[in-house]
């Protein structure tokens, strides 16, 4: 299992919430960040999660693919954030 998804599961985040979070990520990354903050994951785990993603950004793609979502939408959302 993808380590990002494993952290969510470890904190009893439902499959529905995880799918909604990644769907939001594909549409509006800023909203996804706010949603992550509302999931009740302790700050130290969020820091660990962010560290993993910063060291290995491919984890996001792996999680999106594992959830059966379209990674091209993540790339399009990321492009919107570029100045």
Secondary structure, DSSP 4 states (H G I P E B T S, - for coil): --HHHHHHHHTT--HHHHHHHHHHHHH-HHHHHHHHHTS---HHHHHHHHHHHHH-THHHHHHHHHTT--HHHHHHHHHHH--
